[in-house]
Amino acid sequence: MRRKGSAVSAAPVAAVRARVGISLERPVDLRAELVTFTGLSDAGEHVACVVPGPMVKTPLVRVHSECLTGDVFGSKRCDCGPQLDEALRQVSAEGGAILYLRQEGRGIGLYNKLDTYLLQDSGFDTFEANRQIGRGADERDYRVAAEMLIALGIPRVRLLTNNPDKVNQLRAHGIEVVEILTTGPHVTEENFRYLNAKARLAGHTIHPDRRC
């Protein structure tokens, strides 16, 4: 099950390690910085994609969990790739940051996630499939995201998410979420059952009956 941690203190427990300039072409052309960190509470090689923009009091932030199948290969079984593209478009328009967390498969890892695909093909929903292989329905811990934001000097955010657990965890770890902006539903025939399970069982603010 998801690890429980104490709230992040006012002093950063992590620090920026390096900032690397990069040009992005998906889904829009823009210049950004990829930021690495030291002293995070787990061993994942998490990165932040920071896009300069107008000086605003509260930046737009997307905390995105890695999804190799969706983000890289364009799988239609989930909405991860379209959500990442939507976040890049919005952040490119107004500035902000995308935190890319190495928490594949809601924290269970790539191989385990692919194993759960076989169970989903036999009728289990995405959360029960995780449990069937002895893992938690959602093992993601967003403490590391809070640490990254504090190290970046972003203690207040406008958060782009449909996931209420993400909001609650960030707040518990010292981040002030002043506004929640939902992403599009990005529904396909292949991911309808998956999105319906997220809305029905985990309270995600999506409406799979509506296509974008």
GUNU-604869 format. One record per atom (N, C-alpha, C): x, y, z; residue number from 1; atom name. Coordinates in Angstrom, 3 decimals, decimal comma, m for minus. Atoms other than C-alpha are relative to their C-alpha. Layout:
BEGIN
         X         Y         Z    n  atom
         X         Y         Z  NUM    CA
...
***
This chain:
BEGIN
         X         Y         Z    n  atom
     0,844    m1,191     0,000    1     N
     0,000     0,000     0,000    1    CA
     0,882     1,244     0,000    1     C
    m0,778    m1,230     0,089    2     N
     1,028     3,617    m0,330    2    CA
     0,689     0,294     1,317    2     C
    m0,767    m0,342    m1,186    3     N
     3,716     4,697     2,076    3    CA
    m0,538     1,285     0,601    3     C
     0,431    m1,202    m0,690    4     N
     2,731     7,255     4,672    4    CA
     1,216     0,720     0,555    4     C
    m1,135    m0,770    m0,488    5     N
     5,197    10,029     5,440    5    CA
    m0,470     1,207     0,755    5     C
     0,325    m1,217    m0,721    6     N
     5,270    13,016     7,697    6    CA
     0,031     1,179    m0,950    6     C
     0,066    m1,169     0,860    7     N
     4,597    16,447     6,263    7    CA
     1,382     0,589    m0,217    7     C
    m1,264    m0,653     0,304    8     N
     7,442    18,260     4,574    8    CA
     0,156     1,224     0,880    8     C
    m0,241    m1,154    m0,856    9     N
     9,006    20,812     6,890    9    CA
     0,186     1,244    m0,836    9     C
    m0,161    m1,256     0,711   10     N
     9,389    24,464     5,984   10    CA
     1,341     0,047    m0,734   10     C
    m1,309     0,029     0,644   11     N
    13,082    23,888     5,192   11    CA
     0,029    m1,113    m1,043   11     C
    m0,044     1,037     1,032   12     N
    13,668    21,989     1,923   12    CA
     0,823    m1,199     0,448   12     C
    m0,771     1,214    m0,251   13     N
    14,754    18,361     2,322   13    CA
     0,714    m0,418    m1,275   13     C
    m0,639     0,303     1,275   14     N
    15,829    18,331    m1,321   14    CA
     0,493     1,293    m0,624   14     C
    m0,544    m1,178     0,666   15     N
    17,765    20,672    m3,580   15    CA
     0,116    m0,279    m1,491   15     C
    m0,209     0,123     1,440   16     N
    18,079    21,333    m7,290   16    CA
     1,430    m0,461    m0,251   16     C
    m1,323     0,540     0,344   17     N
    20,988    19,341    m8,724   17    CA
     0,559     0,658    m1,251   17     C
    m0,451    m0,602     1,258   18     N
    21,150    20,723   m12,276   18    CA
    m1,200     0,451    m0,806   18     C
     1,004    m0,489     0,941   19     N
    19,179    22,675   m14,866   19    CA
     0,587    m0,122    m1,403   19     C
    m0,483     0,268     1,351   20     N
    19,542    21,598   m18,478   20    CA
    m0,999     0,565    m1,001   20     C
     0,866    m0,541     1,034   21     N
    18,120    23,625   m21,368   21    CA
    m0,312    m1,041    m1,057   21     C
     0,404     0,998     0,989   22     N
    16,155    21,605   m23,911   22    CA
    m1,079     0,591    m0,897   22     C
     1,079    m0,361     0,921   23     N
    13,977    22,136   m26,983   23    CA
    m0,953    m1,185    m0,119   23     C
     1,012     1,041     0,092   24     N
    10,723    20,190   m27,060   24    CA
    m0,802     0,178    m1,285   24     C
     0,802    m0,064     1,220   25     N
     8,663    19,316   m30,126   25    CA
    m1,333    m0,715     0,142   25     C
     1,240     0,729    m0,190   26     N
     5,795    17,318   m28,630   26    CA
    m0,746     0,558     1,192   26     C
     0,769    m0,152     1,235   27     N
     3,075    18,497   m28,845   27    CA
     0,182     1,380    m0,628   27     C
    m0,266    m1,349     0,506   28     N
     4,345    22,058   m29,343   28    CA
     1,501     0,250     0,089   28     C
    m1,406    m0,383    m0,064   29     N
     7,743    23,625   m29,993   29    CA
     0,187     1,019     1,125   29     C
    m0,282    m0,957    m1,063   30     N
     9,120    25,318   m26,897   30    CA
     1,361    m0,277     0,598   30     C
    m1,241     0,131    m0,758   31     N
    12,241    25,913   m24,883   31    CA
    m0,357    m0,195     1,458   31     C
     0,277     0,296    m1,397   32     N
    12,280    24,483   m21,393   32    CA
     1,291    m0,383     0,701   32     C
    m1,103     0,543    m0,799   33     N
    14,594    23,386   m18,596   33    CA
    m0,432    m1,321     0,603   33     C
     0,192     1,231    m0,759   34     N
    14,836    19,841   m17,317   34    CA
     0,847     0,109     1,255   34     C
    m0,658    m0,210    m1,288   35     N
    15,684    20,035   m13,624   35    CA
     0,116    m1,334     0,729   35     C
    m0,221     1,194    m0,811   36     N
    17,232    17,191   m11,627   36    CA
     0,212     0,422     1,452   36     C
     0,021    m0,300    m1,429   37     N
    17,325    16,930    m7,833   37    CA
     0,934    m0,926     0,768   37     C
    m0,759     0,813    m0,941   38     N
    19,414    15,656    m4,948   38    CA
    m0,702     0,055     1,347   38     C
     0,566     0,026    m1,342   39     N
    18,269    14,594    m1,486   39    CA
    m1,483    m0,303     0,072   39     C
     1,412     0,365    m0,040   40     N
    14,789    13,380    m2,448   40    CA
    m0,215    m1,209     0,905   40     C
     0,293     1,043    m0,984   41     N
    13,036    10,941    m0,136   41    CA
    m0,072    m1,394    m0,594   41     C
    m0,115     1,333     0,584   42     N
    13,143     8,083    m2,633   42    CA
     1,094     0,020    m1,063   42     C
    m1,143     0,138     0,905   43     N
    15,663     6,797    m5,177   43    CA
    m0,356     0,231    m1,459   43     C
     0,408    m0,203     1,383   44     N
    13,655     7,605    m8,306   44    CA
     0,692     1,192    m0,639   44     C
    m0,622    m1,102     0,732   45     N
    15,273     9,793   m10,976   45    CA
    m1,105     0,899    m0,563   45     C
     1,095    m0,878     0,373   46     N
    12,384    12,257   m11,004   46    CA
     0,556     1,293    m0,591   46     C
    m0,447    m1,247     0,621   47     N
    12,649    15,381   m13,168   47    CA
    m1,163     0,984    m0,075   47     C
     0,985    m1,053     0,228   48     N
    10,853    18,694   m13,529   48    CA
     0,287     0,651    m1,335   48     C
    m0,096    m0,762     1,240   49     N
    10,185    20,309   m16,885   49    CA
    m0,564     1,381     0,290   49     C
     0,387    m1,359    m0,382   50     N
    10,101    24,039   m16,185   50    CA
    m0,009     0,879    m1,245   50     C
     0,174    m0,862     1,169   51     N
     8,792    26,446   m18,812   51    CA
    m0,168     1,433     0,477   51     C
     0,159    m1,391    m0,409   52     N
     9,335    30,182   m18,347   52    CA
    m1,257     0,598    m0,603   52     C
     1,202    m0,659     0,480   53     N
     6,299    32,375   m18,703   53    CA
    m0,200     1,309     0,718   53     C
     0,272    m1,254    m0,696   54     N
     4,666    35,561   m17,442   54    CA
     0,171    m0,159     1,502   54     C
    m0,172     0,032    m1,449   55     N
     5,448    36,407   m13,842   55    CA
    m1,375    m0,040     0,655   55     C
     1,294     0,155    m0,651   56     N
     2,387    35,033   m12,092   56    CA
     0,230    m0,438     1,435   56     C
    m0,174     0,277    m1,415   57     N
     1,830    34,651    m8,387   57    CA
    m0,018    m1,489     0,282   57     C
     0,148     1,430    m0,248   58     N
     0,791    31,006    m8,564   58    CA
     0,157    m0,760    m1,312   58     C
    m0,252     0,684     1,278   59     N
     2,309    28,820   m11,338   59    CA
    m0,934    m1,189    m0,221   59     C
     0,724     1,200     0,388   60     N
     0,468    26,103   m13,225   60    CA
     0,951    m1,194     0,099   60     C
    m0,850     1,175    m0,209   61     N
     1,823    22,660   m12,274   61    CA
    m0,797    m1,259    m0,329   61     C
     0,529     1,335     0,225   62     N
     1,143    19,160   m13,529   62    CA
     0,960    m1,007     0,629   62     C
    m0,789     1,098    m0,565   63     N
     2,401    16,207   m11,441   63    CA
    m0,402    m1,248    m0,768   63     C
     0,329     1,067     0,947   64     N
     2,576    13,389   m13,986   64    CA
     0,816    m1,252     0,326   64     C
    m0,688     1,262    m0,268   65     N
     3,392     9,764   m13,206   65    CA
     0,387    m0,665    m1,320   65     C
    m0,542     0,643     1,192   66     N
     5,552     7,988   m15,762   66    CA
    m0,920    m1,105    m0,510   66     C
     0,757     1,074     0,645   67     N
     3,693     5,763   m18,240   67    CA
     0,665    m0,293    m1,335   67     C
    m0,738     0,301     1,221   68     N
     5,988     4,205   m20,823   68    CA
    m0,947    m0,352    m1,137   68     C
     0,899     0,452     1,062   69     N
     3,149     2,570   m22,742   69    CA
    m0,805     1,149    m0,588   69     C
     0,812    m1,108     0,486   70     N
     1,076     5,747   m22,962   70    CA
     0,802     1,197    m0,452   70     C
    m0,774    m1,208     0,295   71     N
     3,653     8,553   m22,915   71    CA
     0,907    m0,177    m1,212   71     C
    m1,000     0,229     1,047   72     N
     6,159     6,963   m25,315   72    CA
    m0,603    m0,731    m1,198   72     C
     0,487     0,835     1,093   73     N
     4,352     4,295   m27,347   73    CA
    m1,418     0,348    m0,444   73     C
     1,319    m0,454     0,429   74     N
     0,959     6,018   m27,519   74    CA
    m1,108    m1,004     0,204   74     C
     1,051     0,977    m0,271   75     N
    m1,091     3,186   m26,022   75    CA
    m1,336     0,691     0,230   75     C
     1,353    m0,526    m0,194   76     N
    m4,840     3,799   m26,121   76    CA
    m0,702    m0,622     1,203   76     C
     0,613     0,635    m1,168   77     N
    m5,442     1,704   m22,992   77    CA
    m0,156     0,972     1,155   77     C
     0,072    m0,979    m1,075   78     N
    m4,986     4,790   m20,800   78    CA
    m0,065     1,388    m0,615   78     C
     0,053    m1,387     0,477   79     N
    m5,195     8,581   m21,027   79    CA
     1,276     0,760     0,330   79     C
    m1,219    m0,657    m0,498   80     N
    m1,628     9,275   m19,862   80    CA
     0,683     0,856    m1,055   80     C
    m0,649    m0,761     1,046   81     N
    m0,088    10,354   m23,161   81    CA
    m0,759     1,273    m0,361   81     C
     0,765    m1,219     0,267   82     N
    m2,928    12,763   m24,053   82    CA
     0,013     0,993     1,153   82     C
    m0,074    m0,912    m1,140   83     N
    m2,862    14,174   m20,513   83    CA
     1,338     0,739     0,023   83     C
    m1,313    m0,633     0,017   84     N
     0,877    14,834   m20,796   84    CA
     0,072     1,050    m1,112   84     C
     0,005    m0,972     1,095   85     N
     0,422    16,530   m24,174   85    CA
    m0,843     1,223     0,350   85     C
     0,846    m1,121    m0,416   86     N
    m2,417    18,645   m22,786   86    CA
     0,742     0,893     0,984   86     C
    m0,757    m0,786    m0,986   87     N
    m0,228    19,707   m19,862   87    CA
     1,107     0,801    m0,668   87     C
    m1,063    m0,715     0,710   88     N
     2,650    20,621   m22,197   88    CA
    m0,561     1,201    m0,761   88     C
     0,604    m1,122     0,720   89     N
     0,323    22,769   m24,301   89    CA
    m0,354     1,131     0,955   89     C
     0,433    m1,037    m0,930   90     N
    m1,063    24,594   m21,276   90    CA
     1,191     0,694     0,657   90     C
    m1,173    m0,595    m0,635   91     N
     2,296    25,105   m19,591   91    CA
     0,789     0,833    m1,004   91     C
    m0,708    m0,786     1,004   92     N
     3,836    26,283   m22,860   92    CA
    m0,677     1,341    m0,231   92     C
     0,741    m1,230     0,255   93     N
     1,107    28,923   m23,148   93    CA
     0,169     1,026     1,115   93     C
    m0,037    m0,951    m1,114   94     N
     1,466    30,426   m19,683   94    CA
     1,161    m0,196     0,952   94     C
    m1,103     0,278    m0,910   95     N
     4,602    28,998   m18,092   95    CA
    m0,448    m0,901     1,136   95     C
     0,308     0,900    m1,106   96     N
     4,825    26,614   m15,175   96    CA
     0,947    m1,181     0,008   96     C
    m0,878     1,159    m0,140   97     N
     6,189    23,160   m14,471   97    CA
    m0,785    m1,288    m0,099   97     C
     0,518     1,363    m0,002   98     N
     5,530    19,510   m15,164   98    CA
     0,997    m0,854     0,771   98     C
    m0,843     0,925    m0,754   99     N
     6,923    17,122   m12,558   99    CA
    m0,238    m1,400    m0,558   99     C
     0,113     1,338     0,587  100     N
     7,633    13,764   m14,179  100    CA
     0,534    m1,006     1,009  100     C
    m0,355     0,918    m1,074  101     N
     7,599    11,129   m11,443  101    CA
     0,161    m1,406    m0,541  101     C
    m0,293     1,352     0,463  102     N
     9,126     7,699   m12,023  102    CA
    m0,782    m1,001     0,845  102     C
     0,910     0,854    m0,781  103     N
     6,109     5,896   m10,548  103    CA
    m0,903    m0,764    m0,965  103     C
     0,708     0,753     1,036  104     N
     5,147     3,587   m13,398  104    CA
    m1,081    m0,903     0,598  104     C
     1,054     0,927    m0,406  105     N
     1,887     1,678   m13,080  105    CA
    m0,606     0,329     1,346  105     C
     0,471    m0,467    m1,316  106     N
     0,610     3,757   m10,136  106    CA
     0,911    m0,538     1,113  106     C
    m0,986     0,327    m1,021  107     N
     3,801     2,853    m8,303  107    CA
     0,428    m1,443     0,063  107     C
    m0,344     1,424    m0,108  108     N
     4,053    m0,895    m9,002  108    CA
     1,090    m0,417    m0,984  108     C
    m1,070     0,321     0,939  109     N
     6,607    m0,760   m11,839  109    CA
    m0,523    m0,512    m1,337  109     C
     0,410     0,316     1,362  110     N
     6,534    m1,502   m15,550  110    CA
    m0,375    m1,465    m0,178  110     C
     0,295     1,420     0,215  111     N
     6,713    m5,312   m15,493  111    CA
    m1,293    m0,401     0,700  111     C
     1,245     0,310    m0,710  112     N
     4,001    m5,561   m12,850  112    CA
    m1,206     0,605    m0,719  112     C
     1,117    m0,619     0,718  113     N
     1,835    m3,135   m14,811  113    CA
    m0,391    m0,833    m1,213  113     C
     0,313     0,817     1,167  114     N
     2,130    m5,269   m17,935  114    CA
    m0,669    m1,310     0,413  114     C
     0,687     1,192    m0,512  115     N
     1,157    m8,314   m15,846  115    CA
    m1,467     0,298     0,291  115     C
     1,401    m0,332    m0,308  116     N
    m1,983    m6,491   m14,714  116    CA
    m0,814     0,196    m1,274  116     C
     0,735    m0,109     1,263  117     N
    m2,886    m5,829   m18,347  117    CA
    m0,650    m1,337    m0,365  117     C
     0,562     1,326     0,292  118     N
    m3,392    m9,584   m18,743  118    CA
    m1,247    m0,246     0,840  118     C
     1,157     0,160    m0,873  119     N
    m5,761    m9,568   m15,770  119    CA
    m1,143     0,909    m0,436  119     C
     1,048    m0,894     0,502  120     N
    m7,621    m6,551   m17,146  120    CA
    m0,662    m0,588    m1,234  120     C
     0,571     0,637     1,186  121     N
    m8,076    m8,459   m20,404  121    CA
    m0,982    m1,106     0,362  121     C
     0,911     1,057    m0,431  122     N
    m9,807   m11,188   m18,407  122    CA
    m1,175     0,535     0,816  122     C
     1,189    m0,576    m0,619  123     N
   m12,251    m8,748   m16,801  123    CA
     0,203     0,797     1,264  123     C
    m0,239    m0,766    m1,217  124     N
   m10,618    m7,225   m13,719  124    CA
     0,172     1,485    m0,340  124     C
    m0,274    m1,413     0,212  125     N
   m10,651    m3,455   m13,357  125    CA
     1,449     0,287     0,382  125     C
    m1,417    m0,338    m0,172  126     N
    m7,319    m1,636   m13,128  126    CA
     0,456    m0,061     1,457  126     C
    m0,381     0,014    m1,404  127     N
    m7,366    m1,398    m9,316  127    CA
     0,017    m1,422     0,556  127     C
     0,038     1,384    m0,478  128     N
    m8,409    m4,986    m8,626  128    CA
     1,117    m0,820    m0,628  128     C
    m1,109     0,716     0,631  129     N
    m5,810    m6,202   m11,122  129    CA
     1,284     0,187     0,799  129     C
    m1,159    m0,232    m0,857  130     N
    m3,128    m4,570    m8,964  130    CA
    m0,049    m0,885     1,238  130     C
     0,137     0,803    m1,228  131     N
    m4,488    m6,328    m5,885  131    CA
     0,206    m1,484    m0,285  131     C
    m0,127     1,418     0,341  132     N
    m4,567    m9,672    m7,676  132    CA
     1,456    m0,453    m0,063  132     C
    m1,420     0,377     0,027  133     N
    m0,775    m9,589    m8,038  133    CA
     0,689     0,366     1,320  133     C
    m0,546    m0,249    m1,330  134     N
    m0,346    m8,645    m4,366  134    CA
     0,508     1,409     0,229  134     C
    m0,421    m1,377    m0,166  135     N
     0,154    m4,906    m4,790  135    CA
    m1,190     0,886     0,371  135     C
     1,058    m0,927    m0,342  136     N
    m1,795    m1,856    m3,653  136    CA
    m0,693     0,523    m1,244  136     C
     0,749    m0,553     1,129  137     N
    m4,481    m0,364    m5,855  137    CA
     0,703     1,226    m0,563  137     C
    m0,762    m1,182     0,419  138     N
    m2,430     2,847    m5,969  138    CA
     1,089     0,236     1,037  138     C
    m1,118    m0,098    m0,935  139     N
     1,018     2,928    m4,362  139    CA
     0,790     1,304    m0,130  139     C
    m0,750    m1,237     0,209  140     N
     2,045     6,403    m5,470  140    CA
     0,040     0,843     1,274  140     C
    m0,224    m0,877    m1,139  141     N
     3,482     8,689    m2,791  141    CA
     0,478     1,337    m0,551  141     C
    m0,315    m1,299     0,594  142     N
     3,476    12,366    m3,725  142    CA
     0,842     0,885     0,914  142     C
    m0,921    m0,772    m0,828  143     N
     5,793    13,442    m0,930  143    CA
     1,169     0,509    m0,835  143     C
    m1,146    m0,400     0,814  144     N
     8,607    13,492    m3,478  144    CA
    m0,360     1,185    m0,900  144     C
     0,428    m1,142     0,814  145     N
     6,583    15,886    m5,654  145    CA
     0,016     1,281     0,820  145     C
    m0,038    m1,173    m0,884  146     N
     6,187    18,240    m2,696  146    CA
     1,433     0,450     0,235  146     C
    m1,408    m0,353    m0,194  147     N
     9,933    18,099    m2,086  147    CA
     0,562     0,704    m1,229  147     C
    m0,476    m0,625     1,234  148     N
    10,617    18,944    m5,727  148    CA
    m0,527     1,425    m0,124  148     C
     0,587    m1,338     0,095  149     N
     8,230    21,895    m5,641  149    CA
     0,654     0,967     0,976  149     C
    m0,641    m0,862    m0,990  150     N
     9,779    23,271    m2,462  150    CA
     1,419     0,352    m0,454  150     C
    m1,350    m0,270     0,492  151     N
    13,279    22,903    m3,948  151    CA
    m0,018     0,995    m1,160  151     C
     0,134    m0,932     1,117  152     N
    12,067    24,814    m7,020  152    CA
    m0,488     1,370     0,445  152     C
     0,536    m1,259    m0,486  153     N
    10,676    27,572    m4,821  153    CA
    m1,436     0,230    m0,416  153     C
     1,411    m0,079     0,404  154     N
     7,066    26,787    m5,739  154    CA
    m0,865    m0,629     1,101  154     C
     0,814     0,575    m1,074  155     N
     5,128    26,296    m2,468  155    CA
    m1,499     0,131    m0,230  155     C
     1,413    m0,206     0,329  156     N
     1,823    27,446    m4,016  156    CA
    m0,192    m0,327    m1,472  156     C
     0,186     0,443     1,376  157     N
     0,399    25,883    m7,178  157    CA
    m1,464     0,075    m0,410  157     C
     1,252     0,305     0,668  158     N
    m2,498    25,824    m9,554  158    CA
     0,226    m1,369    m0,621  158     C
    m0,321     1,391     0,319  159     N
    m2,696    22,069   m10,053  159    CA
    m0,911    m0,519    m1,104  159     C
     0,723     0,599     1,113  160     N
    m3,701    20,384   m13,304  160    CA
    m0,142    m1,498     0,268  160     C
     0,195     1,397    m0,378  161     N
    m5,212    17,066   m12,205  161    CA
    m1,479    m0,334     0,091  161     C
     1,340     0,524    m0,281  162     N
    m8,334    14,914   m11,954  162    CA
    m0,007    m0,854     1,262  162     C
    m0,189     0,982    m1,069  163     N
    m7,001    12,956    m8,958  163    CA
    m0,068     0,666     1,379  163     C
     0,107    m0,641    m1,320  164     N
    m8,240    14,026    m5,493  164    CA
     1,070    m0,457     0,985  164     C
    m1,052     0,478    m0,899  165     N
    m5,631    11,863    m3,737  165    CA
     1,287     0,794    m0,192  165     C
    m1,186    m0,807     0,286  166     N
    m2,861    13,841    m5,450  166    CA
    m0,098     1,348     0,716  166     C
     0,223    m1,290    m0,663  167     N
    m4,354    17,091    m4,157  167    CA
     0,174    m0,144     1,511  167     C
    m0,051     0,184    m1,453  168     N
    m4,759    15,750    m0,619  168    CA
     1,413    m0,271     0,488  168     C
    m1,368     0,308    m0,424  169     N
    m1,228    14,348    m0,450  169    CA
     0,902     1,227    m0,086  169     C
    m0,836    m1,193     0,111  170     N
     0,401    17,528    m1,732  170    CA
    m0,290     0,969     1,138  170     C
     0,353    m0,888    m1,104  171     N
    m1,500    19,581     0,830  171    CA
     0,536    m0,538     1,323  171     C
    m0,506     0,599    m1,241  172     N
    m0,542    17,137     3,595  172    CA
     1,510     0,175     0,132  172     C
    m1,452    m0,149    m0,010  173     N
     3,105    17,589     2,603  173    CA
     0,442     1,450    m0,185  173     C
    m0,405    m1,397    m0,107  174     N
     3,061    21,361     2,803  174    CA
    m0,175     0,866    m1,227  174     C
     0,218    m0,797     1,204  175     N
     2,060    22,503    m0,699  175    CA
    m1,404     0,602     0,044  175     C
     1,295    m0,669     0,039  176     N
    m0,730    25,067    m0,974  176    CA
    m0,562    m0,105    m1,421  176     C
     0,672     0,145     1,293  177     N
    m3,027    24,049    m3,828  177    CA
    m1,138     1,014    m0,018  177     C
     0,968    m1,095    m0,040  178     N
    m4,940    27,236    m4,542  178    CA
    m1,086    m0,151    m1,055  178     C
     1,004     0,219     1,043  179     N
    m6,775    26,052    m7,655  179    CA
     0,235    m1,365    m0,621  179     C
    m0,083     1,302     0,653  180     N
    m7,540    22,688    m9,257  180    CA
    m0,636     0,123    m1,376  180     C
     0,489    m0,030     1,370  181     N
    m7,888    22,536   m13,036  181    CA
    m0,034    m1,429    m0,514  181     C
     0,116     1,371     0,479  182     N
    m9,171    19,305   m14,538  182    CA
     0,507    m0,114    m1,433  182     C
    m0,407     0,278     1,373  183     N
    m7,794    17,716   m17,689  183    CA
    m1,187    m0,582    m0,756  183     C
     1,055     0,592     0,810  184     N
    m9,895    16,498   m20,580  184    CA
    m0,134    m1,492     0,255  184     C
     0,187     1,433    m0,240  185     N
   m11,384    12,994   m20,425  185    CA
     0,790    m0,891    m0,953  185     C
    m0,816     0,757     0,961  186     N
    m9,491    11,791   m23,572  186    CA
    m0,474    m1,446    m0,131  186     C
     0,611     1,330     0,027  187     N
   m11,849     8,847   m24,008  187    CA
     0,201    m0,662    m1,361  187     C
    m0,023     0,845     1,193  188     N
   m11,277     6,053   m26,524  188    CA
    m0,773    m1,275     0,322  188     C
     0,662     1,281    m0,244  189     N
   m13,027     2,724   m26,973  189    CA
     0,868    m0,892     0,877  189     C
    m0,916     0,881    m0,732  190     N
    m9,923     1,045   m25,555  190    CA
     0,148     0,383     1,469  190     C
    m0,242    m0,395    m1,393  191     N
    m9,694     3,119   m22,340  191    CA
    m1,269     0,321     0,777  191     C
     1,245    m0,378    m0,666  192     N
   m13,378     3,604   m21,497  192    CA
    m0,149    m0,691     1,355  192     C
     0,142     0,732    m1,268  193     N
   m13,441     0,861   m18,815  193    CA
     1,010     0,492     1,030  193     C
    m1,048    m0,505    m0,890  194     N
   m10,177     2,151   m17,341  194    CA
    m0,398     1,341     0,600  194     C
     0,390    m1,317    m0,502  195     N
   m11,430     5,739   m17,070  195    CA
    m1,227    m0,095     0,896  195     C
     1,183     0,178    m0,834  196     N
   m14,769     4,597   m15,692  196    CA
     0,380    m0,509     1,384  196     C
    m0,458     0,516    m1,296  197     N
   m12,966     2,650   m12,950  197    CA
     0,652     1,103     0,818  197     C
    m0,637    m1,099    m0,732  198     N
   m10,872     5,708   m12,030  198    CA
    m1,045     0,959     0,564  198     C
     1,039    m0,912    m0,466  199     N
   m13,988     7,868   m11,782  199    CA
    m0,845    m0,646     1,093  199     C
     0,930     0,672    m0,911  200     N
   m16,141     5,299    m9,965  200    CA
     0,667    m0,453     1,293  200     C
    m0,647     0,612    m1,161  201     N
   m13,597     3,746    m7,596  201    CA
     0,997     0,916     0,701  201     C
    m1,016    m0,866    m0,609  202     N
   m11,019     6,493    m7,005  202    CA
    m0,408     1,469     0,012  202     C
     0,502    m1,363    m0,097  203     N
   m13,131     9,617    m7,348  203    CA
     0,624     0,996    m0,948  203     C
    m0,587    m0,934     0,951  204     N
   m11,283    11,076   m10,330  204    CA
    m1,101     0,822    m0,668  204     C
     1,006    m0,906     0,542  205     N
   m13,134    14,080   m11,714  205    CA
     0,033    m0,014    m1,526  205     C
     0,104     0,162     1,441  206     N
   m13,565    12,750   m15,219  206    CA
    m1,372    m0,570    m0,308  206     C
     1,308     0,475     0,432  207     N
   m16,686    11,891   m17,193  207    CA
     0,191    m0,829    m1,266  207     C
    m0,322     0,831     1,160  208     N
   m15,950     8,923   m19,450  208    CA
    m1,098    m0,043    m1,056  208     C
     1,076     0,008     0,974  209     N
   m19,346     9,271   m21,134  209    CA
     0,125     1,161    m0,969  209     C
    m0,206    m1,145     0,876  210     N
   m18,132    12,564   m22,671  210    CA
     1,318    m0,171    m0,745  210     C
    m1,226     0,090     0,811  211     N
   m15,616    12,460   m25,525  211    CA
     0,508     1,393    m0,293  211     C
    m0,561    m1,321     0,294  212     N
   m13,198    15,355   m26,093  212    CA
     0,502     0,034    m1,431  212     C
***
